[in-house]
Amino acid sequence: MHLPLIIVAGPTAVGKTDISIRLAKKVGGEIISADSMQVYRHMDIGSAKVTKEEMLGVPHHLIDVLEPTEEFNVVIFQKMAKQALAGIYERGHIPIIAGGTGFYIQALVYDIDFMENDSDCGLRTELEQTAAKMGAEHMHQMLQDIDPVAAEQIHANNVKRVIRAIEFYKMTGKRISEHNETEKKRKSPYHFFYYVLNTDREILYNRIEKRVDQMVKEGLIEEVESLANMGCNRNMVSMQGLGYKEILDYLEGKCSLEEAIYTLKRDTRHFAKRQITWFKREKNVRWLNLPDFDNDRELIVKHILAEFYEE
């Protein structure tokens, strides 16, 4: 018997948080955040983190669980999310995955095996030494030469993952991106309802613009400043997030505040576009176009519930 799982995904600023909480209230659910930034403490404004008040008493998982100095990636997410799922099922509740990081959702839904345990210590040490000597960009170029697809998916600053991908290729003769592609074809162990929220592009872009202005008003600059004072720098995975690297540029005198805000709005729009492209490639997703429901979120929740209880 496959365990039930509801997924509420979609581009940034589309309204996933609100709908997932409304849904959780109706089904007695608990929410697992599939967001690569909300996992970090002290990063509230730039990550548009759900507040305690907004949660309305619904338990949330994978929020505020790491320090900004710690690494977070798809493998860590998958492990933490599976632990959270086990607890939710044990309590007899329905898990709802909410977030916009498509790769994380895919890794969880299809239980992708990243083969983390098969490693060669000697080879890894050798690669780590090369990285220490030659730097992150050199390693990323090495990966680019053997596996361009993986190089596109893994950020150059994420040296551990870059090394892992090179190591995988040297050990197996196979590209890690091809291995992950094969893994994607696996059957899911869950009976999942995978919803992707979307709206008209103009409405979405307008929401993004307003959200960025709101973040600045709420103290985004001060938040990034205090992270910098804590010793956070742009080489950390956490500081790669939208809203953080742009404001860092401003704080470091590389651009004016107006330019930083302009860049943040533009890059967030591009990011939303990439998210939609990703979800369009996913199989077994159910698209929910907000204007089809007159932008009435209660109607959307009713629609999801009707399908959930019907199957």
C-alpha positions as CSV (number, residue, x, y, z in Angstrom):
1,M,0.0,0.0,0.0
2,H,1.5,3.3,-1.1
3,L,1.4,6.1,1.5
4,P,-0.4,9.3,0.6
5,L,1.5,12.5,-0.1
6,I,0.4,15.9,-1.3
7,I,2.8,18.2,-3.0
8,V,2.1,22.0,-3.5
9,A,4.8,23.3,-5.8
10,G,5.2,26.2,-8.2
11,P,7.3,29.3,-8.9
12,T,8.3,31.8,-6.3
13,A,5.7,34.3,-5.0
14,V,2.7,32.3,-6.5
15,G,1.1,31.6,-3.1
16,K,2.3,28.1,-2.1
17,T,2.7,28.8,1.6
18,D,-0.9,30.1,2.0
19,I,-2.5,27.2,0.1
20,S,-0.4,24.5,1.8
21,I,-1.4,25.8,5.2
22,R,-5.1,26.0,4.3
23,L,-4.9,22.5,3.0
24,A,-3.1,21.2,6.1
25,K,-5.8,22.7,8.3
26,K,-8.4,20.7,6.3
27,V,-6.7,17.3,6.2
28,G,-4.9,17.3,9.5
29,G,-1.6,17.7,7.7
30,E,2.0,18.6,8.5
31,I,4.1,20.6,6.1
32,I,7.6,19.7,4.9
33,S,9.4,22.7,3.3
34,A,11.1,21.9,0.0
35,D,13.0,25.2,0.0
36,S,16.8,25.5,-0.2
37,M,16.8,28.7,1.9
38,Q,14.1,28.5,4.6
39,V,16.1,25.7,6.1
40,Y,18.6,28.3,7.5
41,R,18.2,30.2,10.7
42,H,18.7,34.0,10.7
43,M,17.6,34.1,7.0
44,D,13.9,35.1,7.3
45,I,13.2,38.1,5.1
46,G,15.2,37.2,2.0
47,S,13.9,33.6,2.0
48,A,10.2,34.8,2.5
49,K,10.1,32.4,5.4
50,V,6.7,31.4,6.8
51,T,6.2,33.2,10.2
52,K,4.9,31.5,13.3
53,E,1.6,33.5,13.0
54,E,1.1,32.4,9.4
55,M,1.6,28.7,10.3
56,L,-1.7,28.8,12.2
57,G,-0.5,26.0,14.4
58,V,0.3,23.7,11.5
59,P,3.5,21.8,12.2
60,H,6.3,22.7,9.8
61,H,9.5,20.7,9.1
62,L,12.9,21.6,7.6
63,I,12.5,25.3,8.6
64,D,15.2,26.9,10.8
65,V,17.1,23.7,11.2
66,L,20.6,24.8,10.0
67,E,23.1,27.6,10.6
68,P,24.0,29.7,7.5
69,T,27.5,28.3,7.8
70,E,26.3,24.7,7.2
71,E,25.9,23.1,3.9
72,F,22.6,22.0,2.5
73,N,22.0,20.1,-0.7
74,V,19.6,17.6,-2.2
75,V,21.1,14.6,-0.4
76,I,20.8,16.3,3.0
77,F,17.3,17.4,2.1
78,Q,16.2,13.9,1.1
79,K,17.5,12.4,4.3
80,M,15.9,15.0,6.6
81,A,12.6,14.9,4.6
82,K,12.4,11.1,4.8
83,Q,12.9,11.3,8.6
84,A,10.1,14.0,8.8
85,L,7.8,11.8,6.7
86,A,8.3,8.8,8.9
87,G,7.2,10.9,12.0
88,I,4.2,12.3,10.2
89,Y,3.0,8.9,9.0
90,E,3.6,7.5,12.5
91,R,1.3,10.3,14.0
92,G,-1.4,9.3,11.4
93,H,-1.2,12.7,9.7
94,I,-1.0,13.6,6.0
95,P,2.3,15.1,4.8
96,I,2.3,18.1,2.5
97,I,5.5,19.0,0.7
98,A,5.5,22.7,-0.1
99,G,8.2,24.5,-2.0
100,G,9.7,25.5,-5.3
101,T,12.9,23.5,-5.4
102,G,11.8,20.9,-8.1
103,F,14.9,18.8,-7.8
104,Y,14.4,18.3,-4.1
105,I,10.8,17.3,-4.6
106,Q,11.8,14.8,-7.3
107,A,14.5,13.3,-5.1
108,L,12.0,12.7,-2.4
109,V,9.0,11.5,-4.4
110,Y,11.0,9.0,-6.5
111,D,13.4,8.2,-3.6
112,I,16.4,8.8,-5.9
113,D,19.6,6.9,-4.9
114,F,22.5,9.3,-5.0
115,M,25.0,6.5,-4.2
116,E,26.5,8.6,-1.4
117,N,28.1,5.6,0.3
118,D,30.1,4.2,-2.5
119,S,33.2,6.2,-2.4
120,D,36.9,5.8,-2.7
121,C,38.7,7.5,0.2
122,G,42.1,7.7,-1.6
123,L,40.5,9.2,-4.7
124,R,38.4,11.6,-2.7
125,T,41.4,12.8,-0.7
126,E,43.4,13.3,-3.9
127,L,40.5,15.4,-5.4
128,E,40.2,17.4,-2.2
129,Q,43.9,18.2,-2.3
130,T,43.6,19.3,-5.9
131,A,40.7,21.6,-4.9
132,A,42.6,23.1,-2.0
133,K,45.5,23.8,-4.4
134,M,43.8,24.8,-7.6
135,G,40.5,26.3,-6.3
136,A,36.7,25.8,-6.9
137,E,36.6,27.1,-10.5
138,H,39.3,24.6,-11.6
139,M,37.3,21.7,-10.1
140,H,34.1,22.9,-11.7
141,Q,35.9,23.1,-15.1
142,M,37.1,19.5,-14.6
143,L,33.5,18.5,-14.1
144,Q,32.4,20.6,-17.1
145,D,34.8,18.6,-19.2
146,I,33.5,15.2,-18.1
147,D,29.8,15.9,-17.3
148,P,28.5,19.3,-18.6
149,V,24.9,18.5,-17.4
150,A,26.1,17.9,-13.8
151,A,28.2,21.1,-14.1
152,E,25.2,23.1,-14.9
153,Q,23.2,21.6,-12.0
154,I,26.0,22.0,-9.3
155,H,27.2,25.4,-8.3
156,A,31.0,25.9,-8.6
157,N,31.1,26.9,-4.9
158,N,29.6,23.6,-3.9
159,V,33.0,21.9,-4.0
160,K,31.9,18.8,-2.1
161,R,29.2,18.0,-4.7
162,V,31.6,18.8,-7.6
163,I,34.2,16.4,-6.1
164,R,31.5,13.8,-5.6
165,A,30.5,14.0,-9.3
166,I,34.1,13.8,-10.5
167,E,34.8,10.9,-8.2
168,F,31.6,9.1,-9.4
169,Y,32.8,9.4,-13.0
170,K,36.3,8.2,-12.2
171,M,35.0,5.2,-10.2
172,T,32.2,4.0,-12.5
173,G,33.1,5.5,-15.9
174,K,29.5,6.8,-15.9
175,R,28.4,10.4,-15.6
176,I,26.5,11.2,-12.4
177,S,23.9,13.2,-14.3
178,E,23.1,10.0,-16.4
179,H,22.9,8.0,-13.2
180,N,20.4,10.5,-11.7
181,E,18.4,10.5,-15.0
182,T,18.0,6.7,-14.7
183,E,17.0,7.0,-11.1
184,K,14.3,9.5,-12.1
185,K,12.6,6.7,-14.0
186,R,12.0,4.8,-10.8
187,K,8.5,4.3,-9.6
188,S,7.4,6.3,-6.6
189,P,6.9,4.6,-3.2
190,Y,4.1,7.1,-2.5
191,H,0.6,7.6,-3.7
192,F,1.3,11.2,-4.5
193,F,-0.8,14.2,-5.6
194,Y,1.6,16.6,-7.2
195,Y,0.1,20.0,-7.7
196,V,1.9,22.9,-9.4
197,L,0.4,26.3,-8.9
198,N,0.7,28.9,-11.7
199,T,-0.7,32.2,-12.7
200,D,-0.5,34.7,-15.6
201,R,3.1,35.8,-16.1
202,E,2.2,39.5,-15.6
203,I,0.5,38.8,-12.3
204,L,3.4,36.7,-11.1
205,Y,6.0,39.2,-12.1
206,N,4.0,41.9,-10.4
207,R,3.8,39.8,-7.2
208,I,7.6,39.4,-7.4
209,E,8.2,43.1,-7.7
210,K,6.0,43.8,-4.7
211,R,7.5,41.1,-2.7
212,V,11.1,42.4,-3.2
213,D,9.9,46.0,-2.2
214,Q,8.3,44.5,0.9
215,M,11.5,42.6,1.8
216,V,13.5,45.8,1.6
217,K,10.9,47.6,3.8
218,E,11.0,44.8,6.3
219,G,14.7,45.0,6.7
220,L,16.4,42.8,4.1
221,I,19.5,45.0,4.0
222,E,19.9,44.8,7.8
223,E,19.4,41.0,7.7
224,V,22.2,40.6,5.2
225,E,24.4,43.0,7.1
226,S,24.0,41.0,10.3
227,L,24.8,37.8,8.4
228,A,27.9,39.4,7.1
229,N,28.8,40.4,10.7
230,M,28.3,36.8,11.7
231,G,31.1,35.9,9.3
232,C,28.8,34.7,6.4
233,N,30.4,35.2,3.0
234,R,29.4,34.7,-0.6
235,N,31.3,31.4,-0.8
236,M,28.7,29.7,1.5
237,V,25.9,27.8,0.0
238,S,23.4,29.8,2.1
239,M,24.6,33.1,0.7
240,Q,24.1,32.0,-2.9
241,G,20.3,32.5,-2.4
242,L,18.4,35.2,-4.2
243,G,18.3,38.3,-2.1
244,Y,21.5,37.7,-0.3
245,K,24.2,37.8,-3.0
246,E,22.6,40.9,-4.6
247,I,22.5,42.9,-1.3
248,L,26.0,41.7,-0.4
249,D,27.2,43.4,-3.7
250,Y,25.6,46.6,-2.4
251,L,27.1,46.3,1.1
252,E,30.5,45.7,-0.4
253,G,30.2,48.8,-2.6
254,K,30.0,47.0,-5.9
255,C,26.7,48.6,-6.9
256,S,24.1,51.1,-5.6
257,L,21.1,50.0,-3.6
258,E,18.8,50.8,-6.6
259,E,21.0,48.6,-8.8
260,A,20.9,45.8,-6.3
261,I,17.1,45.9,-6.0
262,Y,16.8,46.0,-9.8
263,T,19.1,43.0,-10.2
264,L,17.2,41.1,-7.4
265,K,13.8,41.7,-9.1
266,R,15.2,40.7,-12.5
267,D,16.9,37.6,-11.3
268,T,13.9,36.5,-9.3
269,R,11.8,36.8,-12.5
270,H,14.3,34.7,-14.3
271,F,14.3,32.2,-11.5
272,A,10.5,31.9,-11.6
273,K,10.7,31.3,-15.3
274,R,13.3,28.5,-14.8
275,Q,11.1,26.9,-12.0
276,I,8.1,26.8,-14.4
277,T,10.3,25.2,-17.1
278,W,11.4,22.6,-14.6
279,F,7.9,21.7,-13.5
280,K,6.8,21.4,-17.1
281,R,9.3,18.7,-17.6
282,E,8.1,16.7,-14.6
283,K,5.7,13.8,-15.1
284,N,2.5,13.1,-13.2
285,V,1.9,16.7,-12.2
286,R,-1.4,18.5,-12.0
287,W,-1.3,22.1,-13.0
288,L,-3.6,24.5,-11.2
289,N,-3.9,27.9,-12.9
290,L,-5.0,30.4,-10.3
291,P,-7.1,32.6,-12.8
292,D,-9.1,29.5,-13.6
293,F,-10.3,29.6,-10.0
294,D,-10.9,33.4,-10.1
295,N,-7.8,33.5,-7.8
296,D,-9.9,32.1,-5.0
297,R,-7.6,30.1,-2.8
298,E,-10.4,28.4,-1.0
299,L,-11.7,27.1,-4.3
300,I,-8.3,25.7,-5.1
301,V,-8.1,23.9,-1.8
302,K,-11.6,22.4,-2.4
303,H,-10.5,21.2,-5.8
304,I,-7.4,19.5,-4.3
305,L,-9.4,17.9,-1.5
306,A,-12.0,16.6,-3.9
307,E,-9.3,14.8,-5.9
308,F,-7.5,13.6,-2.8
309,Y,-10.5,12.0,-1.3
310,E,-11.8,10.6,-4.6
311,E,-8.7,8.5,-5.3
